[in-house]
């Protein structure tokens, strides 16, 4: 019995990530395997996507985004705490190191990233170059071809 979750029925009409299901599968196989930190992958338009990662307790300089060979890597490291004399009675805000990877489809580019209210927003856009777009070829009438 296969217990894996397939997105194929849901993604038949999707545009943007031809291998959108791979994005979810690769994210589920991240190094930590613990599902930390939680994240959403959102589609805002045919060519616009956003990855939202919950990074409570992290600041901009604690996070790093990198794109290499079509793989987006989001990593965070616990910063050195200035208040080392603090004794936590309960520490529910996890600030452990993490690394998430997302395989991006062809022509998907990271356009912006922002940290707002503990959420890291990574905006993605599909930008297809003119030479990769479909071209309409006009069909000449048969009489025109015979006159040449």
The first five atom37 places (N, CA, C, CB, O) and aatype in JSON, in Angstrom:
{
  "aatype": [20, 20, 20, 20, 20, 20, 20, 20, 20, 20, 20, 20, 20, 20, 20, 20, 20, 20, 20, 20, 20, 20, 20, 20, 20, 20, 20, 20, 20, 20, 20, 20, 20, 20, 20, 20, 20, 20, 20, 20, 20, 20, 20, 20, 20, 20, 20, 20, 20, 20, 20, 20, 20, 20, 20, 20, 20, 20, 20, 20, 20, 20, 20, 20, 20, 20, 20, 20, 20, 20, 20, 20, 20, 20, 20, 20, 20, 20, 20, 20, 20, 20, 20, 20, 20, 20, 20, 20, 20, 20, 20, 20, 20, 20, 20, 20, 20, 20, 20, 20, 20, 20, 20, 20, 20, 20, 20, 20, 20, 20, 20, 20, 20, 20, 20, 20, 20, 20, 20, 20, 20, 20, 20, 20, 20, 20, 20, 20, 20, 20, 20, 20, 20, 20, 20, 20, 20, 20, 20, 20, 20, 20, 20, 20, 20, 20, 20, 20],
  "atom_mask": [
    [1, 1, 1, 1, 1],
    [1, 1, 1, 1, 1],
    [1, 1, 1, 1, 1],
    [1, 1, 1, 1, 1],
    [1, 1, 1, 1, 1],
    [1, 1, 1, 1, 1],
    [1, 1, 1, 1, 1],
    [1, 1, 1, 1, 1],
    [1, 1, 1, 1, 1],
    [1, 1, 1, 1, 1],
    [1, 1, 1, 1, 1],
    [1, 1, 1, 1, 1],
    [1, 1, 1, 1, 1],
    [1, 1, 1, 1, 1],
    [1, 1, 1, 1, 1],
    [1, 1, 1, 1, 1],
    [1, 1, 1, 1, 1],
    [1, 1, 1, 1, 1],
    [1, 1, 1, 1, 1],
    [1, 1, 1, 1, 1],
    [1, 1, 1, 1, 1],
    [1, 1, 1, 1, 1],
    [1, 1, 1, 1, 1],
    [1, 1, 1, 1, 1],
    [1, 1, 1, 1, 1],
    [1, 1, 1, 1, 1],
    [1, 1, 1, 1, 1],
    [1, 1, 1, 1, 1],
    [1, 1, 1, 1, 1],
    [1, 1, 1, 1, 1],
    [1, 1, 1, 1, 1],
    [1, 1, 1, 1, 1],
    [1, 1, 1, 1, 1],
    [1, 1, 1, 1, 1],
    [1, 1, 1, 1, 1],
    [1, 1, 1, 1, 1],
    [1, 1, 1, 1, 1],
    [1, 1, 1, 1, 1],
    [1, 1, 1, 1, 1],
    [1, 1, 1, 1, 1],
    [1, 1, 1, 1, 1],
    [1, 1, 1, 1, 1],
    [1, 1, 1, 1, 1],
    [1, 1, 1, 1, 1],
    [1, 1, 1, 1, 1],
    [1, 1, 1, 1, 1],
    [1, 1, 1, 1, 1],
    [1, 1, 1, 1, 1],
    [1, 1, 1, 1, 1],
    [1, 1, 1, 1, 1],
    [1, 1, 1, 1, 1],
    [1, 1, 1, 1, 1],
    [1, 1, 1, 1, 1],
    [1, 1, 1, 1, 1],
    [1, 1, 1, 1, 1],
    [1, 1, 1, 1, 1],
    [1, 1, 1, 1, 1],
    [1, 1, 1, 1, 1],
    [1, 1, 1, 1, 1],
    [1, 1, 1, 1, 1],
    [1, 1, 1, 1, 1],
    [1, 1, 1, 1, 1],
    [1, 1, 1, 1, 1],
    [1, 1, 1, 1, 1],
    [1, 1, 1, 1, 1],
    [1, 1, 1, 1, 1],
    [1, 1, 1, 1, 1],
    [1, 1, 1, 1, 1],
    [1, 1, 1, 1, 1],
    [1, 1, 1, 1, 1],
    [1, 1, 1, 1, 1],
    [1, 1, 1, 1, 1],
    [1, 1, 1, 1, 1],
    [1, 1, 1, 1, 1],
    [1, 1, 1, 1, 1],
    [1, 1, 1, 1, 1],
    [1, 1, 1, 1, 1],
    [1, 1, 1, 1, 1],
    [1, 1, 1, 1, 1],
    [1, 1, 1, 1, 1],
    [1, 1, 1, 1, 1],
    [1, 1, 1, 1, 1],
    [1, 1, 1, 1, 1],
    [1, 1, 1, 1, 1],
    [1, 1, 1, 1, 1],
    [1, 1, 1, 1, 1],
    [1, 1, 1, 1, 1],
    [1, 1, 1, 1, 1],
    [1, 1, 1, 1, 1],
    [1, 1, 1, 1, 1],
    [1, 1, 1, 1, 1],
    [1, 1, 1, 1, 1],
    [1, 1, 1, 1, 1],
    [1, 1, 1, 1, 1],
    [1, 1, 1, 1, 1],
    [1, 1, 1, 1, 1],
    [1, 1, 1, 1, 1],
    [1, 1, 1, 1, 1],
    [1, 1, 1, 1, 1],
    [1, 1, 1, 1, 1],
    [1, 1, 1, 1, 1],
    [1, 1, 1, 1, 1],
    [1, 1, 1, 1, 1],
    [1, 1, 1, 1, 1],
    [1, 1, 1, 1, 1],
    [1, 1, 1, 1, 1],
    [1, 1, 1, 1, 1],
    [1, 1, 1, 1, 1],
    [1, 1, 1, 1, 1],
    [1, 1, 1, 1, 1],
    [1, 1, 1, 1, 1],
    [1, 1, 1, 1, 1],
    [1, 1, 1, 1, 1],
    [1, 1, 1, 1, 1],
    [1, 1, 1, 1, 1],
    [1, 1, 1, 1, 1],
    [1, 1, 1, 1, 1],
    [1, 1, 1, 1, 1],
    [1, 1, 1, 1, 1],
    [1, 1, 1, 1, 1],
    [1, 1, 1, 1, 1],
    [1, 1, 1, 1, 1],
    [1, 1, 1, 1, 1],
    [1, 1, 1, 1, 1],
    [1, 1, 1, 1, 1],
    [1, 1, 1, 1, 1],
    [1, 1, 1, 1, 1],
    [1, 1, 1, 1, 1],
    [1, 1, 1, 1, 1],
    [1, 1, 1, 1, 1],
    [1, 1, 1, 1, 1],
    [1, 1, 1, 1, 1],
    [1, 1, 1, 1, 1],
    [1, 1, 1, 1, 1],
    [1, 1, 1, 1, 1],
    [1, 1, 1, 1, 1],
    [1, 1, 1, 1, 1],
    [1, 1, 1, 1, 1],
    [1, 1, 1, 1, 1],
    [1, 1, 1, 1, 1],
    [1, 1, 1, 1, 1],
    [1, 1, 1, 1, 1],
    [1, 1, 1, 1, 1],
    [1, 1, 1, 1, 1],
    [1, 1, 1, 1, 1],
    [1, 1, 1, 1, 1],
    [1, 1, 1, 1, 1],
    [1, 1, 1, 1, 1]
  ],
  "atom_positions": [
    [[0.84, -1.18, 0.0], [0.0, 0.0, 0.0], [0.88, 1.24, 0.0], [-0.95, 0.0, 1.21], [1.79, 1.35, 0.82]],
    [[0.62, 2.14, -0.9], [1.39, 3.37, -1.0], [0.79, 4.42, -0.08], [1.44, 3.88, -2.45], [-0.38, 4.78, -0.23]],
    [[1.58, 4.91, 0.86], [1.08, 5.92, 1.79], [1.49, 7.32, 1.38], [1.58, 5.63, 3.19], [1.18, 8.28, 2.08]],
    [[2.2, 7.46, 0.24], [2.62, 8.77, -0.24], [1.43, 9.57, -0.72], [3.65, 8.62, -1.36], [0.43, 9.02, -1.17]],
    [[1.55, 10.86, -0.63], [0.49, 11.76, -1.06], [0.82, 12.29, -2.44], [0.3, 12.93, -0.05], [1.86, 12.94, -2.62]],
    [[-0.03, 12.04, -3.41], [0.21, 12.5, -4.77], [-0.62, 13.74, -5.06], [-0.12, 11.39, -5.78], [-1.82, 13.78, -4.8]],
    [[0.05, 14.75, -5.59], [-0.61, 16.0, -5.96], [-1.09, 15.97, -7.41], [0.33, 17.18, -5.74], [-1.71, 16.93, -7.87]],
    [[-0.81, 14.88, -8.14], [-1.11, 14.84, -9.57], [-2.56, 15.18, -9.91], [-0.78, 13.49, -10.11], [-2.78, 15.97, -10.83]],
    [[-3.56, 14.62, -9.23], [-4.93, 14.98, -9.59], [-5.23, 16.47, -9.39], [-5.9, 14.16, -8.78], [-6.03, 17.04, -10.12]],
    [[-4.6, 17.08, -8.42], [-4.85, 18.49, -8.14], [-4.1, 19.42, -9.09], [-4.46, 18.8, -6.73], [-4.49, 20.57, -9.26]],
    [[-3.04, 18.93, -9.7], [-2.15, 19.8, -10.47], [-2.31, 19.66, -11.98], [-0.74, 19.51, -10.11], [-1.51, 20.22, -12.73]],
    [[-3.31, 18.95, -12.43], [-3.48, 18.76, -13.87], [-3.69, 20.07, -14.6], [-4.65, 17.84, -14.14], [-3.32, 20.19, -15.77]],
    [[-4.27, 21.06, -13.94], [-4.54, 22.34, -14.57], [-3.52, 23.4, -14.2], [-5.92, 22.81, -14.19], [-3.7, 24.57, -14.56]],
    [[-2.47, 23.04, -13.51], [-1.51, 24.04, -13.04], [-0.63, 24.54, -14.18], [-0.65, 23.47, -11.91], [-0.34, 23.82, -15.13]],
    [[-0.22, 25.77, -14.04], [0.68, 26.39, -14.99], [1.81, 27.0, -14.18], [-0.05, 27.47, -15.88], [1.56, 27.59, -13.12]],
    [[3.02, 26.88, -14.62], [4.12, 27.52, -13.91], [5.17, 26.52, -13.53], [3.62, 28.23, -12.68], [6.32, 26.62, -13.97]],
    [[4.81, 25.56, -12.72], [5.74, 24.5, -12.35], [5.28, 23.25, -13.07], [5.79, 24.29, -10.79], [4.29, 22.63, -12.68]],
    [[6.0, 22.86, -14.12], [5.64, 21.61, -14.79], [5.86, 20.44, -13.85], [6.46, 21.43, -16.08], [5.19, 19.42, -13.95]],
    [[6.8, 20.59, -12.97], [7.09, 19.53, -11.99], [6.72, 20.03, -10.6], [8.6, 19.1, -12.04], [7.49, 19.88, -9.65]],
    [[5.53, 20.62, -10.49], [5.08, 21.21, -9.22], [5.05, 20.16, -8.12], [3.68, 21.84, -9.38], [5.37, 20.46, -6.97]],
    [[4.66, 18.94, -8.46], [4.62, 17.86, -7.47], [6.01, 17.59, -6.91], [4.04, 16.58, -8.09], [6.14, 17.27, -5.73]],
    [[7.05, 17.72, -7.74], [8.42, 17.52, -7.27], [8.8, 18.54, -6.21], [9.39, 17.59, -8.44], [9.59, 18.23, -5.31]],
    [[8.27, 19.74, -6.31], [8.54, 20.78, -5.32], [8.11, 20.31, -3.94], [7.83, 22.09, -5.69], [8.84, 20.46, -2.96]],
    [[6.9, 19.73, -3.87], [6.41, 19.24, -2.59], [7.2, 18.02, -2.12], [4.92, 18.89, -2.69], [7.56, 17.92, -0.94]],
    [[7.46, 17.1, -3.04], [8.18, 15.89, -2.66], [9.59, 16.2, -2.17], [8.25, 14.93, -3.83], [10.04, 15.62, -1.18]],
    [[10.29, 17.12, -2.84], [11.64, 17.44, -2.41], [11.62, 18.18, -1.07], [12.36, 18.29, -3.47], [12.51, 18.0, -0.24]],
    [[10.6, 18.99, -0.87], [10.49, 19.69, 0.42], [10.21, 18.71, 1.54], [9.38, 20.75, 0.36], [10.67, 18.91, 2.67]],
    [[9.47, 17.65, 1.25], [9.17, 16.66, 2.28], [10.39, 15.82, 2.62], [8.02, 15.76, 1.82], [10.44, 15.2, 3.69]],
    [[11.38, 15.79, 1.73], [12.6, 15.0, 1.97], [13.74, 15.87, 2.47], [13.02, 14.28, 0.7], [14.9, 15.5, 2.3]],
    [[13.46, 17.01, 3.06], [14.52, 17.9, 3.51], [15.4, 17.23, 4.55], [13.92, 19.18, 4.08], [15.03, 16.21, 5.13]],
    [[16.58, 17.82, 4.76], [17.58, 17.23, 5.64], [17.05, 16.9, 7.02], [18.75, 18.16, 5.76], [17.34, 15.83, 7.55]],
    [[16.28, 17.78, 7.6], [15.82, 17.55, 8.97], [14.72, 16.51, 9.02], [15.33, 18.84, 9.59], [14.67, 15.72, 9.97]],
    [[13.85, 16.49, 8.04], [12.8, 15.5, 8.01], [11.74, 15.72, 9.09], [13.38, 14.14, 8.16], [10.81, 14.92, 9.21]],
    [[11.86, 16.78, 9.88], [10.96, 16.98, 11.0], [9.8, 17.9, 10.66], [11.72, 17.54, 12.16], [8.89, 18.07, 11.48]],
    [[9.8, 18.5, 9.47], [8.75, 19.44, 9.13], [8.98, 20.8, 9.75], [7.42, 18.9, 9.56], [8.07, 21.63, 9.78]],
    [[10.18, 21.04, 10.24], [10.52, 22.32, 10.84], [11.41, 23.08, 9.89], [11.2, 22.15, 12.22], [12.35, 22.5, 9.34]],
    [[11.17, 24.32, 9.67], [10.01, 25.1, 10.11], [8.84, 24.86, 9.17], [10.36, 26.59, 10.17], [9.03, 24.45, 8.02]],
    [[7.62, 25.11, 9.64], [6.47, 24.93, 8.75], [6.48, 25.98, 7.64], [5.15, 25.01, 9.54], [7.0, 27.08, 7.83]],
    [[5.9, 25.64, 6.5], [5.89, 26.55, 5.36], [4.66, 26.29, 4.5], [7.17, 26.39, 4.52], [4.03, 25.23, 4.59]],
    [[4.32, 27.26, 3.67], [3.25, 27.15, 2.67], [3.85, 27.43, 1.3], [2.07, 28.13, 2.98], [4.81, 28.2, 1.18]],
    [[3.29, 26.81, 0.28], [3.61, 27.15, -1.1], [2.31, 27.64, -1.7], [4.23, 25.92, -1.9], [1.33, 26.9, -1.75]],
    [[2.3, 28.9, -2.18], [1.07, 29.53, -2.65], [1.2, 29.88, -4.13], [0.77, 30.79, -1.82], [2.28, 30.21, -4.62]],
    [[0.08, 29.79, -4.82], [0.02, 30.23, -6.22], [-0.87, 31.46, -6.25], [-0.51, 29.09, -7.17], [-2.05, 31.38, -5.88]],
    [[-0.33, 32.6, -6.69], [-1.08, 33.85, -6.7], [-1.62, 34.19, -8.1], [-0.2, 34.98, -6.21], [-2.62, 34.9, -8.21]],
    [[-0.99, 33.7, -9.13], [-1.44, 33.9, -10.52], [-0.78, 32.8, -11.34], [-1.06, 35.35, -11.07], [-0.01, 31.99, -10.82]],
    [[-1.08, 32.76, -12.63], [-0.51, 31.71, -13.47], [1.01, 31.66, -13.41], [-0.95, 31.89, -14.9], [1.6, 30.59, -13.5]],
    [[1.64, 32.82, -13.26], [3.1, 32.88, -13.27], [3.69, 33.42, -11.98], [3.56, 33.72, -14.42], [4.87, 33.77, -11.95]],
    [[2.9, 33.52, -10.9], [3.39, 34.08, -9.65], [3.14, 33.11, -8.49], [2.73, 35.43, -9.37], [2.03, 32.62, -8.3]],
    [[4.2, 32.87, -7.73], [4.14, 31.94, -6.61], [4.79, 32.58, -5.4], [4.84, 30.6, -6.96], [5.53, 33.55, -5.52]],
    [[4.5, 32.04, -4.24], [5.13, 32.52, -3.01], [5.34, 31.33, -2.08], [4.26, 33.63, -2.31], [4.46, 30.49, -1.91]],
    [[6.52, 31.29, -1.5], [6.81, 30.33, -0.43], [6.86, 31.14, 0.85], [8.18, 29.54, -0.68], [7.58, 32.14, 0.94]],
    [[6.08, 30.72, 1.85], [6.02, 31.41, 3.13], [6.53, 30.44, 4.19], [4.56, 31.91, 3.45], [5.97, 29.36, 4.39]],
    [[7.6, 30.83, 4.87], [8.23, 29.98, 5.89], [8.05, 30.66, 7.24], [9.74, 29.73, 5.58], [8.38, 31.84, 7.4]],
    [[7.53, 29.92, 8.23], [7.35, 30.45, 9.57], [8.69, 30.37, 10.31], [6.23, 29.68, 10.35], [9.16, 29.28, 10.64]],
    [[9.29, 31.53, 10.56], [10.61, 31.6, 11.18], [10.58, 32.49, 12.42], [11.65, 32.11, 10.17], [11.39, 33.41, 12.55]],
    [[9.66, 32.21, 13.3], [9.53, 33.01, 14.52], [10.84, 33.0, 15.3], [8.38, 32.49, 15.4], [11.46, 31.95, 15.47]],
    [[11.23, 34.16, 15.76], [12.45, 34.28, 16.55], [13.71, 34.54, 15.74], [12.64, 33.05, 17.35], [14.75, 34.86, 16.31]],
    [[13.63, 34.41, 14.42], [14.78, 34.67, 13.57], [14.72, 36.09, 13.04], [14.84, 33.66, 12.4], [13.64, 36.65, 12.85]],
    [[15.89, 36.67, 12.8], [15.99, 37.98, 12.18], [16.58, 37.81, 10.79], [16.86, 38.96, 13.04], [17.05, 36.73, 10.43]],
    [[16.56, 38.89, 10.0], [17.04, 38.81, 8.62], [18.46, 38.26, 8.53], [17.0, 40.18, 7.99], [18.74, 37.45, 7.65]],
    [[19.34, 38.68, 9.43], [20.74, 38.23, 9.35], [20.92, 36.8, 9.85], [21.64, 39.16, 10.14], [22.03, 36.26, 9.76]],
    [[19.87, 36.17, 10.38], [19.94, 34.77, 10.79], [19.56, 33.83, 9.65], [19.02, 34.52, 11.99], [19.74, 32.61, 9.76]],
    [[19.04, 34.39, 8.57], [18.5, 33.59, 7.46], [19.34, 33.78, 6.21], [17.04, 33.97, 7.18], [19.94, 34.83, 6.0]],
    [[19.36, 32.75, 5.38], [20.09, 32.82, 4.12], [19.28, 32.14, 3.03], [21.49, 32.18, 4.25], [18.77, 31.03, 3.21]],
    [[19.19, 32.81, 1.89], [18.54, 32.25, 0.71], [19.57, 32.15, -0.39], [17.31, 33.11, 0.26], [20.37, 33.07, -0.59]],
    [[19.54, 31.03, -1.11], [20.5, 30.83, -2.18], [19.84, 30.01, -3.28], [21.78, 30.13, -1.66], [19.12, 29.05, -3.0]],
    [[20.08, 30.39, -4.53], [19.6, 29.63, -5.68], [20.81, 29.15, -6.45], [18.65, 30.47, -6.59], [21.67, 29.94, -6.84]],
    [[20.87, 27.85, -6.66], [21.97, 27.27, -7.43], [21.45, 26.1, -8.23], [23.13, 26.83, -6.5], [20.88, 25.16, -7.68]],
    [[21.65, 26.17, -9.54], [21.24, 25.1, -10.47], [19.77, 24.72, -10.29], [22.12, 23.86, -10.26], [19.42, 23.54, -10.27]],
    [[18.91, 25.72, -10.16], [17.48, 25.47, -10.08], [16.99, 24.98, -8.74], [17.11, 24.51, -11.09], [15.86, 24.51, -8.63]],
    [[17.82, 25.07, -7.71], [17.42, 24.65, -6.37], [17.51, 25.85, -5.44], [18.31, 23.48, -5.85], [18.57, 26.45, -5.27]],
    [[16.37, 26.18, -4.83], [16.32, 27.25, -3.84], [16.57, 26.63, -2.47], [14.94, 28.0, -3.88], [15.88, 25.69, -2.06]],
    [[17.55, 27.17, -1.76], [17.87, 26.69, -0.41], [17.6, 27.81, 0.58], [19.36, 26.2, -0.3], [18.11, 28.92, 0.43]],
    [[16.79, 27.51, 1.58], [16.48, 28.44, 2.65], [17.06, 27.84, 3.92], [14.92, 28.71, 2.78], [16.7, 26.73, 4.31]],
    [[17.96, 28.58, 4.57], [18.57, 28.05, 5.79], [18.57, 29.12, 6.86], [20.0, 27.55, 5.53], [18.6, 30.32, 6.59]],
    [[18.54, 28.65, 8.07], [18.56, 29.55, 9.22], [19.41, 28.95, 10.31], [17.14, 29.83, 9.73], [19.43, 27.73, 10.51]],
    [[20.13, 29.81, 11.01], [20.98, 29.35, 12.1], [20.68, 30.13, 13.35], [22.46, 29.47, 11.73], [20.35, 31.31, 13.3]],
    [[20.8, 29.47, 14.47], [20.55, 30.13, 15.75], [21.64, 31.14, 16.0], [20.47, 29.1, 16.91], [22.83, 30.82, 16.0]],
    [[21.22, 32.36, 16.23], [22.19, 33.42, 16.48], [22.67, 33.32, 17.92], [21.57, 34.83, 16.2], [22.04, 32.71, 18.78]],
    [[23.81, 33.93, 18.13], [24.34, 33.96, 19.49], [23.47, 34.87, 20.35], [25.82, 34.44, 19.5], [23.23, 36.02, 19.99]],
    [[23.03, 34.36, 21.44], [22.15, 35.13, 22.32], [22.98, 36.04, 23.21], [21.29, 34.2, 23.18], [23.96, 35.63, 23.82]],
    [[22.55, 37.31, 23.28], [23.24, 38.26, 24.14], [22.86, 38.1, 25.6], [22.95, 39.67, 23.69], [23.58, 38.56, 26.49]],
    [[21.73, 37.44, 25.84], [21.25, 37.28, 27.22], [21.52, 35.84, 27.67], [19.73, 37.61, 27.33], [20.59, 35.05, 27.82]],
    [[22.78, 35.52, 27.9], [23.15, 34.16, 28.29], [22.79, 33.85, 29.74], [24.62, 33.94, 28.08], [22.79, 32.68, 30.13]],
    [[22.49, 34.87, 30.54], [22.14, 34.63, 31.92], [20.64, 34.4, 32.11], [22.6, 35.78, 32.77], [20.15, 34.38, 33.24]],
    [[19.91, 34.23, 30.98], [18.47, 33.98, 31.06], [18.22, 32.5, 31.29], [17.75, 34.47, 29.78], [18.81, 31.66, 30.61]],
    [[17.35, 32.19, 32.24], [16.92, 30.82, 32.47], [15.49, 30.71, 31.97], [17.04, 30.42, 33.97], [14.59, 31.38, 32.48]],
    [[15.27, 29.86, 30.99], [13.94, 29.68, 30.43], [13.14, 28.72, 31.29], [14.01, 29.16, 28.98], [13.6, 27.61, 31.57]],
    [[11.97, 29.14, 31.72], [11.05, 28.25, 32.42], [10.3, 27.4, 31.41], [10.08, 29.06, 33.3], [9.95, 26.25, 31.69]],
    [[10.05, 27.97, 30.26], [9.48, 27.25, 29.12], [9.98, 27.93, 27.85], [7.91, 27.22, 29.17], [9.82, 29.14, 27.7]],
    [[10.58, 27.17, 26.95], [11.06, 27.74, 25.69], [10.34, 27.04, 24.54], [12.62, 27.59, 25.55], [10.77, 25.99, 24.07]],
    [[9.24, 27.65, 24.11], [8.43, 27.06, 23.05], [8.73, 27.6, 21.67], [7.0, 27.28, 23.35], [8.28, 27.03, 20.68]],
    [[9.49, 28.68, 21.6], [9.86, 29.25, 20.3], [11.18, 28.59, 19.87], [9.99, 30.82, 20.36], [12.25, 28.9, 20.39]],
    [[11.05, 27.69, 18.91], [12.23, 26.98, 18.45], [13.09, 27.9, 17.61], [11.83, 25.73, 17.63], [12.59, 28.62, 16.74]],
    [[14.38, 27.89, 17.87], [15.32, 28.67, 17.06], [16.47, 27.79, 16.6], [15.85, 29.89, 17.85], [17.6, 28.25, 16.44]],
    [[16.16, 26.53, 16.41], [17.21, 25.61, 15.97], [17.49, 25.81, 14.49], [16.8, 24.14, 16.25], [16.67, 26.33, 13.74]],
    [[18.66, 25.39, 14.1], [19.08, 25.54, 12.71], [18.2, 24.67, 11.81], [20.58, 25.15, 12.54], [17.72, 23.62, 12.21]],
    [[18.01, 25.14, 10.58], [17.2, 24.39, 9.61], [17.74, 24.64, 8.22], [15.71, 24.78, 9.7], [18.49, 25.57, 7.97]],
    [[17.31, 23.76, 7.31], [17.65, 23.91, 5.9], [16.51, 23.3, 5.09], [19.03, 23.22, 5.56], [16.22, 22.11, 5.21]],
    [[15.87, 24.14, 4.27], [14.82, 23.69, 3.37], [15.32, 23.85, 1.94], [13.5, 24.48, 3.6], [16.0, 24.82, 1.62]],
    [[14.99, 22.89, 1.08], [15.36, 23.02, -0.32], [14.12, 22.83, -1.18], [16.45, 21.98, -0.71], [13.27, 21.99, -0.89]],
    [[14.03, 23.64, -2.23], [12.92, 23.58, -3.17], [13.5, 23.54, -4.57], [11.96, 24.79, -2.99], [14.29, 24.4, -4.93]],
    [[13.11, 22.56, -5.35], [13.55, 22.48, -6.73], [12.63, 23.36, -7.58], [13.55, 21.01, -7.25], [11.42, 23.15, -7.59]],
    [[13.2, 24.33, -8.27], [12.43, 25.26, -9.07], [12.35, 24.78, -10.51], [13.04, 26.66, -9.0], [13.3, 24.22, -11.04]],
    [[11.22, 25.01, -11.12], [11.03, 24.63, -12.52], [11.8, 25.6, -13.41], [9.53, 24.63, -12.89], [12.27, 26.64, -12.96]],
    [[11.93, 25.24, -14.68], [12.62, 26.1, -15.64], [11.98, 27.48, -15.68], [12.61, 25.47, -17.04], [10.76, 27.61, -15.62]],
    [[12.8, 28.49, -15.78], [12.39, 29.89, -15.92], [11.73, 30.47, -14.67], [11.46, 30.02, -17.09], [11.15, 31.55, -14.75]],
    [[11.78, 29.78, -13.54], [11.26, 30.32, -12.29], [12.4, 31.08, -11.62], [10.69, 29.19, -11.36], [13.49, 30.54, -11.41]],
    [[12.13, 32.35, -11.29], [13.14, 33.19, -10.66], [12.63, 33.71, -9.33], [13.54, 34.35, -11.58], [11.44, 33.98, -9.17]],
    [[13.55, 33.86, -8.38], [13.21, 34.49, -7.11], [13.23, 35.99, -7.35], [14.21, 34.07, -5.97], [14.26, 36.54, -7.73]],
    [[12.1, 36.65, -7.13], [11.98, 38.08, -7.39], [12.23, 38.91, -6.14], [10.61, 38.39, -7.96], [12.77, 40.01, -6.23]],
    [[11.83, 38.42, -4.97], [11.99, 39.2, -3.75], [11.84, 38.28, -2.55], [10.95, 40.35, -3.68], [11.28, 37.18, -2.65]],
    [[12.35, 38.74, -1.42], [12.18, 38.04, -0.15], [12.03, 39.09, 0.94], [13.39, 37.07, 0.15], [12.71, 40.11, 0.93]],
    [[11.13, 38.82, 1.87], [10.92, 39.75, 2.97], [10.55, 38.98, 4.23], [9.82, 40.79, 2.62], [9.98, 37.89, 4.17]],
    [[10.89, 39.56, 5.36], [10.57, 38.97, 6.66], [9.59, 39.9, 7.36], [11.86, 38.75, 7.53], [9.95, 41.02, 7.73]],
    [[8.36, 39.44, 7.53], [7.3, 40.26, 8.12], [6.58, 39.43, 9.18], [6.31, 40.78, 7.04], [6.04, 38.36, 8.88]],
    [[6.57, 39.93, 10.41], [5.85, 39.28, 11.51], [6.21, 37.81, 11.68], [4.36, 39.4, 11.29], [5.33, 36.98, 11.92]],
    [[7.48, 37.48, 11.55], [7.94, 36.11, 11.75], [7.71, 35.19, 10.56], [7.26, 35.53, 12.92], [7.93, 33.98, 10.67]],
    [[7.28, 35.74, 9.43], [7.06, 34.95, 8.23], [8.02, 35.41, 7.14], [5.6, 35.06, 7.75], [8.06, 36.59, 6.79]],
    [[8.79, 34.48, 6.61], [9.69, 34.76, 5.5], [8.92, 34.52, 4.21], [10.97, 33.87, 5.56], [8.53, 33.39, 3.92]],
    [[8.7, 35.59, 3.44], [7.97, 35.52, 2.18], [8.96, 35.53, 1.03], [6.95, 36.68, 2.04], [9.76, 36.46, 0.91]],
    [[8.92, 34.51, 0.2], [9.81, 34.41, -0.96], [8.92, 34.42, -2.2], [10.7, 33.1, -0.9], [8.18, 33.47, -2.46]],
    [[9.01, 35.52, -2.96], [8.18, 35.67, -4.15], [8.91, 35.11, -5.37], [7.81, 37.14, -4.37], [10.07, 35.44, -5.62]],
    [[8.22, 34.27, -6.11], [8.76, 33.63, -7.3], [7.93, 34.02, -8.51], [8.79, 32.09, -7.13], [6.73, 34.26, -8.39]],
    [[8.58, 34.1, -9.66], [7.86, 34.43, -10.89], [8.43, 33.61, -12.03], [7.94, 35.94, -11.2], [9.64, 33.4, -12.13]],
    [[7.54, 33.15, -12.87], [7.96, 32.44, -14.08], [8.16, 33.48, -15.17], [6.91, 31.35, -14.52], [7.22, 34.17, -15.55]],
    [[9.37, 33.58, -15.67], [9.71, 34.52, -16.74], [10.26, 33.7, -17.91], [10.75, 35.6, -16.25], [11.39, 33.21, -17.87]],
    [[9.45, 33.56, -18.93], [9.84, 32.76, -20.08], [10.44, 33.7, -21.13], [8.61, 31.97, -20.66], [9.77, 34.65, -21.56]],
    [[11.68, 33.46, -21.54], [12.3, 34.32, -22.56], [11.57, 34.16, -23.9], [13.8, 33.98, -22.72], [10.97, 33.13, -24.19]],
    [[11.65, 35.21, -24.71], [10.95, 35.22, -26.0], [11.31, 34.01, -26.86], [11.27, 36.5, -26.75], [10.44, 33.44, -27.51]],
    [[12.57, 33.64, -26.87], [12.98, 32.52, -27.73], [12.41, 31.18, -27.26], [14.49, 32.43, -27.78], [12.4, 30.22, -28.04]],
    [[11.95, 31.09, -26.02], [11.37, 29.85, -25.52], [9.85, 29.83, -25.64], [11.76, 29.65, -24.06], [9.23, 28.79, -25.43]],
    [[9.24, 30.95, -25.99], [7.79, 31.01, -26.12], [7.35, 30.42, -27.46], [7.29, 32.47, -26.0], [8.1, 30.4, -28.43]],
    [[6.12, 29.93, -27.47], [5.55, 29.39, -28.7], [5.37, 30.51, -29.71], [4.2, 28.67, -28.43], [4.98, 31.63, -29.36]],
    [[5.64, 30.2, -30.97], [5.49, 31.19, -32.03], [4.42, 30.72, -33.0], [6.84, 31.42, -32.77], [4.36, 29.55, -33.36]],
    [[3.59, 31.65, -33.41], [2.55, 31.35, -34.39], [3.15, 31.49, -35.78], [1.31, 32.28, -34.21], [3.72, 32.53, -36.12]],
    [[3.02, 30.46, -36.58], [3.54, 30.44, -37.93], [2.37, 30.67, -38.89], [4.28, 29.09, -38.25], [1.43, 29.88, -38.92]],
    [[2.43, 31.75, -39.67], [1.32, 31.99, -40.6], [1.33, 30.96, -41.73], [1.42, 33.43, -41.19], [2.39, 30.51, -42.19]],
    [[0.15, 30.6, -42.14], [0.01, 29.62, -43.23], [-0.35, 30.39, -44.48], [-1.07, 28.53, -42.9], [-1.36, 31.09, -44.53]],
    [[0.49, 30.25, -45.5], [0.26, 30.97, -46.75], [-0.74, 30.19, -47.61], [1.61, 31.18, -47.53], [-0.82, 28.96, -47.53]],
    [[-1.49, 30.89, -48.4], [-2.44, 30.25, -49.33], [-1.66, 29.5, -50.38], [-3.41, 31.3, -49.99], [-0.53, 29.88, -50.71]],
    [[-2.23, 28.46, -50.91], [-1.54, 27.63, -51.91], [-1.19, 28.41, -53.17], [-2.39, 26.44, -52.27], [-0.17, 28.11, -53.8]],
    [[-1.99, 29.38, -53.56], [-1.7, 30.18, -54.74], [-0.45, 31.03, -54.55], [-2.88, 31.08, -55.08], [0.32, 31.22, -55.49]],
    [[-0.24, 31.53, -53.34], [0.92, 32.35, -53.07], [2.19, 31.52, -53.22], [0.83, 32.96, -51.67], [3.19, 32.0, -53.75]],
    [[2.17, 30.28, -52.76], [3.34, 29.43, -52.84], [3.67, 29.08, -54.29], [3.12, 28.15, -52.03], [4.85, 28.98, -54.64]],
    [[2.66, 28.88, -55.14], [2.9, 28.52, -56.54], [3.45, 29.68, -57.34], [1.62, 28.02, -57.18], [4.15, 29.45, -58.33]],
    [[3.17, 30.9, -56.96], [3.65, 32.06, -57.73], [5.11, 32.35, -57.45], [2.81, 33.28, -57.4], [5.73, 33.11, -58.2]],
    [[5.69, 31.79, -56.43], [7.09, 32.08, -56.1], [7.94, 31.16, -56.83], [7.37, 31.98, -54.62], [9.17, 31.22, -56.71]]
  ]
}
